[in-house]
Amino acid sequence: MGKDEAQGQPAAQVLTFDLQWEKPPEGLQTVYANQLLISHAGNQFYLFFGEVLPPLVGDIAEALKAGEVGKTLPVRVVAQIALSPKSMLEALEIIQRNVENFMAEQEAAKKKELAHGRKDA
């Protein structure tokens, strides 16, 4: 008998569900980000995805000397996501697995390319 049942209340039942991802809606815009900032406050993690564009100048060193370009580049935030600590830990595991798979695929492709190049030589 659970603690709650001893006090005359039924024990809380934990329900679990499998998630089935839907196909993204037609026309959903993909946003490019080349910067990531992660912070936390209270009981939330915040992920800020941003884009920084390099200045369009010929000789960056000369442009800096001339004061035409500042030493700070603005990052345009393109998305902000808040995650619970549990979701953040799950995201870390998923990202790690995906990076490992990507690296393995890259290594296999490199080996295949090298082997293929040797056969043609």
C-alpha positions, 0 to 999 in steps of 0.5 A: 500500500502506497503512502497516499493509500494509507491516508485514504487517498489513492496513489498517484498514477504515472502515465507515459506516452510515446510522441509521434512527430507530425510533418512540419506545416507546408511553408514553415520557414527554416532559419539559418543560425551560426551563433548560439547563446545558452543561459539559464534563469530560475528553472528554465534554460534559454537558447538564443539562436543568432546570425552574424554577418561579416562586414562587406569590406575588402581589406578588413585590417585597413577598414579597422584602422580607418575606423570604418568597421567597429570591433564588435559585430551585431548578432541578430537573434532569429529564434529563442527557445525556453526549455525545462531542465529535464528537456535540456538534458534530453536535448544534450543527449540527442545532440550528442548522438546526432553529432557522433552519427554525423562524425561517423558518416563523415569519416566513412565517406572520407575512407570511401573516397580515399579507397575509391581514389586508390582504385582509380590511380 
